[in-house]
Amino acid sequence: MDKTQSNHLKSYGLAFWVLQQGVEIDWLLNYRGGSYLIPYHEVIENECVVRNIKYEVISDVQASSIKQQIAEPDVNMEVMQLHKVPKIAVYSPKNKQPWDDAVTLALTYAEIPYDIVYDEEVISGLLPTYDWLHLHHEDFTGQYGKFWAAYRAFPWYQEDVRLSEEMASKLGFDKVSDLKLAVAKKIQEFVLGGGYLFAMCSAADSYDVAMAADHIDICDVMFDGDPMDPAAQSKLNYNNCVAFRDFTLVTNPAEYEISNIDVTRSRPRSLNQSNDYFSLFDFSAKWDHIPTMLTQNHEKIVKGFMGQTTAFNKNLIKPNVLILGENKAANEARLIHGEYGKGFWTFYGGHDPEDYQHRIGDPKTDLNLYPNSPGYRLILNNILFPAAKKKERKT
């Protein structure tokens, strides 16, 4: 999985497929870009050929030598065993949206199966049947992404409002914002109980904003039919948030932003596609297994990319949150992680790692053109995380 790999993204799909066959895998953290050590079977080799994945057949002696090298105390490497097939859910509306989801693009390209769930499934209590939940282009505050000013006359926006209001009524809620808060609380229960949450773009910050605004009306009249609470800002409860604190709401309904957590409008003007990069931190593979897994890559400097939520203001991140990737000069975090109850969460800023400024209505990214995308690898690391446990060494 270093720079010699012909298709990093499909390699994750192969690993998932091998687990489906009942074969355990050793994930060699920090060894040649986070490579996989898989028992040899001709059918697995054939699958590598079909998927255009570079592989090497090595002897048992060579495999033992690699593991001995990794076990050396002064070497920042570790063996993690992938031992189960994670059950994956993607939170996504049933109606077609005018944008694409980088995670579903990655899962589909890598040939990793997943289920689509939305409000009805979440409220009905389906989440605990999954190991991993992904959120992407969602607004849990009930403000429809604050697209009202620019897109309220567009059919897709009007349909989204209509379907959301119908679903809220069907499930017994007076407002869409009440439904979305209830969904956010169900997701909270899922993570507390041991689930794994991965969120990108607007889902990440809108989740925490919605939780902080529990029982507070932060929606203006065009979103829910009545004015917002003028004292909403002073009533926010940051203890309800998993990642952020002390943020300020953006109350202007015509402004394409919900809070100052996102840095899209505040980042330096000099930052653009030619110089926008973020760096991944190095962690101790032998002690910090989880962050090491989540940052496995063949590149440590990754191209930045924008989104409705591009990156996170570092000043507003809670002190117990682990920053995995950052643009230090711009004071923004791109990839953050934390524990919550028995579970874990990871937030990734930006919309599409291979489309710097993906706009509404733009064609979806063709990952056949980016099989070795470092930005997309950071998504797929999360897929295998629930399957991992530390490899016990024989004494």
C-alpha positions in Angstrom: 0.0 0.0 0.0 2.9 2.3 -0.6 3.4 4.4 -3.7 4.0 1.3 -5.9 0.4 0.1 -5.4 -1.6 0.3 -8.6 -5.0 0.7 -7.0 -5.2 1.7 -3.3 -8.9 2.2 -3.2 -9.9 -1.2 -4.6 -7.4 -2.7 -2.2 -9.7 -1.8 0.6 -12.5 -3.6 -1.2 -10.4 -6.6 -1.7 -9.6 -6.7 2.1 -13.3 -6.4 2.8 -14.1 -9.3 0.3 -11.4 -11.5 1.9 -13.0 -11.0 5.3 -16.3 -12.0 3.8 -14.7 -15.3 2.8 -14.0 -15.9 6.5 -10.2 -15.3 6.1 -8.5 -13.1 8.7 -6.1 -10.4 7.6 -3.1 -8.8 9.3 -3.0 -5.0 8.7 0.6 -3.9 8.9 0.3 -0.4 10.3 3.0 1.9 8.9 4.6 -0.9 6.9 4.9 0.1 3.3 1.9 2.5 3.6 -0.2 0.2 5.7 -0.1 -3.0 3.7 -2.2 -6.2 4.2 -0.7 -9.6 4.9 -3.2 -12.2 3.6 -2.9 -16.0 3.6 -2.2 -17.2 0.1 -5.2 -18.7 -1.8 -5.3 -18.9 -5.6 -8.8 -17.4 -5.6 -7.5 -14.3 -3.7 -4.7 -13.9 -6.2 -7.1 -14.1 -9.0 -9.3 -11.5 -7.4 -6.3 -9.2 -7.2 -5.7 -9.6 -10.9 -9.3 -8.9 -11.7 -9.3 -5.7 -9.6 -5.9 -4.5 -11.0 -4.4 -4.6 -7.5 -0.7 -4.9 -7.1 0.3 -7.8 -4.8 3.4 -9.8 -3.9 3.5 -13.5 -3.0 6.0 -14.1 -0.2 7.1 -17.2 1.7 6.2 -18.0 5.3 9.8 -17.2 6.2 9.5 -13.7 4.7 6.2 -13.1 6.4 7.8 -14.1 9.8 10.7 -11.8 9.1 8.4 -8.8 8.4 6.5 -9.5 11.6 9.8 -9.7 13.6 10.8 -6.3 12.1 7.5 -4.8 13.1 7.7 -6.2 16.6 11.0 -4.4 17.3 10.3 -1.9 20.1 12.0 1.0 18.4 10.1 0.6 15.1 6.9 2.6 14.7 4.8 -0.2 13.3 2.2 -2.7 14.5 0.1 -5.6 13.4 -3.6 -5.2 13.7 -5.8 -8.2 12.9 -8.9 -7.7 10.8 -11.3 -10.4 12.0 -14.9 -9.5 11.1 -17.0 -8.0 8.3 -18.3 -4.6 9.4 -21.9 -3.9 8.7 -22.1 -0.5 7.1 -25.0 2.0 6.9 -25.0 5.3 5.0 -27.5 8.0 6.2 -28.9 9.4 3.0 -32.3 10.5 1.8 -34.3 8.3 -0.6 -35.0 11.2 -3.1 -32.2 12.2 -5.5 -30.0 15.1 -4.4 -28.1 17.5 -6.7 -24.7 16.4 -5.2 -22.8 13.3 -4.6 -21.4 11.7 -1.5 -17.7 11.0 -1.4 -18.1 8.0 0.9 -20.7 6.2 -1.3 -18.6 6.9 -4.3 -15.6 5.3 -2.5 -17.6 2.4 -1.3 -19.1 1.7 -4.7 -15.8 2.0 -6.5 -14.1 -0.3 -3.9 -17.0 -2.8 -4.2 -17.8 -2.6 -0.5 -21.5 -3.3 0.3 -23.6 -0.9 2.4 -27.2 -0.2 3.3 -29.0 3.2 2.9 -30.9 4.3 6.0 -32.7 7.6 6.7 -35.0 9.2 9.3 -37.6 6.4 9.4 -35.0 3.6 9.9 -33.1 5.6 12.5 -36.1 6.6 14.5 -37.4 3.0 14.4 -34.2 1.9 16.2 -32.4 0.1 13.3 -28.9 1.6 14.0 -27.7 -0.9 16.6 -27.8 -3.6 13.9 -24.8 -1.8 12.2 -21.2 -1.4 13.2 -20.5 1.8 11.2 -22.6 4.8 10.3 -21.7 7.5 7.8 -23.2 11.0 7.6 -22.4 13.4 4.7 -24.3 16.3 3.2 -26.9 16.7 6.0 -28.2 19.5 8.1 -29.4 18.3 11.5 -30.5 21.8 12.5 -33.6 21.6 10.2 -32.5 24.6 8.0 -32.1 22.5 4.8 -28.4 23.4 4.5 -29.4 27.0 4.4 -29.9 26.7 0.7 -33.1 28.8 0.9 -31.6 32.1 -0.3 -30.1 30.7 -3.5 -32.2 27.6 -4.3 -35.7 28.0 -2.9 -37.2 28.2 -6.4 -35.4 25.0 -7.5 -37.5 21.8 -7.8 -35.0 19.7 -5.9 -35.1 22.1 -2.9 -38.9 22.3 -2.9 -39.1 18.5 -3.0 -36.6 18.1 -0.2 -38.7 20.5 2.0 -41.9 18.7 1.1 -40.6 15.2 1.7 -38.9 16.3 5.0 -42.1 17.8 6.3 -44.1 14.8 5.3 -41.7 12.5 7.1 -41.7 14.7 10.2 -45.5 14.5 10.3 -45.6 10.8 9.7 -43.2 10.1 12.5 -45.1 12.4 14.9 -43.0 15.6 15.0 -44.3 19.1 14.6 -41.2 20.4 12.8 -38.4 19.0 10.6 -35.9 20.4 13.1 -37.6 18.3 15.9 -37.2 15.2 13.7 -33.6 15.9 12.9 -32.8 16.5 16.6 -34.4 13.1 17.4 -32.3 11.5 14.7 -29.2 13.1 16.1 -30.1 11.7 19.6 -30.6 8.2 18.1 -27.1 8.5 16.5 -25.8 9.6 19.9 -27.2 6.5 21.5 -25.7 4.4 18.7 -22.2 5.8 19.4 -22.6 5.6 23.2 -23.5 1.9 22.8 -20.3 1.1 20.9 -21.1 2.2 17.3 -18.7 4.0 15.0 -19.7 7.3 13.4 -18.0 8.9 10.5 -19.2 12.2 9.2 -18.1 14.5 6.4 -18.9 18.0 5.2 -22.0 19.7 6.8 -23.1 16.6 8.7 -20.1 17.0 11.1 -20.7 20.5 12.4 -24.5 20.6 12.0 -24.7 17.5 14.2 -23.0 19.3 17.1 -24.9 22.5 16.5 -28.2 20.6 16.6 -27.3 18.8 19.8 -26.2 22.1 21.5 -29.5 23.6 20.5 -31.7 20.9 22.1 -35.1 22.5 22.8 -33.9 25.8 21.4 -35.5 27.3 18.2 -32.6 28.3 16.0 -34.6 28.1 12.7 -36.0 31.3 11.2 -39.5 31.6 9.8 -38.7 30.4 6.3 -37.5 27.1 7.6 -40.1 26.1 10.3 -42.9 28.7 10.1 -42.0 30.8 13.1 -39.1 33.1 14.1 -36.0 31.8 15.9 -35.5 32.4 19.6 -33.7 35.7 19.8 -31.7 34.5 22.8 -30.7 31.2 21.2 -27.0 31.8 21.3 -26.9 32.4 25.0 -28.9 29.1 25.6 -26.6 26.7 23.7 -25.4 23.8 25.7 -21.9 22.8 24.5 -21.9 19.9 26.9 -24.1 18.1 24.4 -21.5 18.3 21.7 -18.9 15.6 20.9 -16.3 17.7 19.1 -16.9 21.5 19.4 -17.4 24.2 22.0 -18.0 27.9 22.3 -19.1 28.3 18.7 -21.3 31.1 17.4 -24.5 30.6 15.4 -24.8 32.3 12.0 -28.4 33.6 12.2 -28.7 35.3 8.9 -31.0 32.9 6.9 -29.5 34.1 3.6 -26.0 33.3 4.6 -24.7 29.9 3.5 -23.4 28.9 6.9 -24.8 27.6 10.2 -21.9 28.5 12.6 -18.3 29.6 12.8 -17.1 26.1 13.3 -16.6 25.9 9.5 -13.7 28.0 8.1 -14.9 28.2 4.5 -15.6 32.0 4.7 -12.9 32.9 7.2 -9.8 31.1 5.9 -7.0 33.3 4.3 -7.8 34.6 0.9 -4.3 33.5 -0.2 -5.3 29.9 0.3 -6.4 28.3 -3.0 -6.3 25.1 -5.0 -2.6 25.5 -5.8 -1.5 25.8 -2.2 -4.2 24.2 -0.1 -2.8 21.1 1.7 -3.1 19.5 5.1 -0.7 17.2 6.9 -1.4 14.0 8.7 0.1 13.5 12.2 2.3 10.5 13.0 1.1 8.4 16.0 2.7 5.6 17.9 1.5 2.5 16.1 2.2 0.3 19.2 0.3 2.5 21.6 -2.1 4.7 19.6 -3.6 2.0 17.4 -6.8 3.8 16.5 -5.3 7.1 15.2 -2.6 5.2 13.5 -5.2 3.1 11.6 -7.2 6.2 10.7 -4.2 7.9 9.2 -2.7 5.1 7.1 -1.6 6.5 3.8 1.1 6.6 1.1 1.2 10.4 1.4 1.5 12.5 4.6 0.7 15.7 2.8 -2.8 15.6 1.3 -4.5 18.0 -1.1 -7.2 20.1 0.5 -10.7 20.4 -0.9 -13.6 22.6 -0.1 -17.2 21.8 0.9 -20.2 23.4 2.6 -18.1 22.6 5.7 -14.5 22.8 4.5 -12.5 22.4 7.7 -12.9 23.1 11.4 -11.8 26.1 13.4 -9.2 24.7 15.8 -10.0 27.3 18.4 -13.5 25.7 18.8 -12.4 22.1 19.1 -12.8 20.5 22.5 -9.5 19.8 24.3 -10.1 16.0 24.5 -10.5 15.7 20.7 -7.6 14.3 18.7 -6.6 16.2 15.6 -5.4 13.7 13.0 -4.8 16.1 10.1 -4.5 19.9 10.0 -3.4 23.0 8.0 -1.4 24.6 10.8 -0.8 27.8 9.0 -4.5 28.4 8.5 -5.3 27.2 12.1 -7.8 24.7 10.7 -8.3 21.0 11.4 -9.3 18.7 8.6 -9.6 15.3 10.3 -10.5 14.9 13.9 -11.4 11.9 16.1 -12.7 11.1 19.6 -14.3 8.5 21.9 -17.8 8.8 23.1 -19.2 6.3 25.6 -18.3 2.8 24.2 -18.0 4.1 20.7 -15.9 6.3 18.4 -16.4 9.1 15.9 -14.4 10.7 13.2 -15.2 14.0 11.4 -13.6 14.9 8.0 -14.0 18.3 6.5 -14.7 18.9 2.9 -17.0 17.4 0.2 -14.9 15.5 -2.4 -11.2 14.8 -2.0 -10.6 14.9 -5.8 -12.8 17.9 -6.7 -11.5 21.0 -5.1 -14.7 23.0 -5.2 -17.6 20.6 -6.0 -20.7 22.7 -6.8 -24.3 21.8 -6.7 -25.2 20.0 -10.0 -21.6 19.2 -10.9 -21.0 15.7 -12.3 -19.9 13.1 -9.9 -16.2 12.3 -9.6 -15.0 9.2 -11.6 -12.7 7.3 -9.3 -11.4 5.3 -12.1 -9.3 8.5 -12.7 -8.1 8.6 -9.0 -7.4 5.0 -7.9 -4.6 6.1 -5.6 -6.3 9.1 -4.1 -4.8 9.9 -0.6 -7.9 11.9 0.3 -10.2 9.0 -0.4 -7.9 6.6 1.4 -8.7 8.5 4.6 -12.4 7.6 4.1 -11.7 3.9 3.5 -9.5 3.6 6.6 -12.6 4.1 8.6 -14.4 1.2 6.9 -11.9 -1.3 8.2 -11.5 0.2 11.7 -14.5 -1.7 13.2 -13.0 -5.0 12.0 -9.7 -4.5 13.8 -8.2 -5.8 17.0 -4.6 -5.9 18.2 -2.7 -9.0 17.1 -1.5 -10.9 20.1 2.1 -11.9 19.9 3.2 -15.4 20.9 5.7 -15.6 23.7 
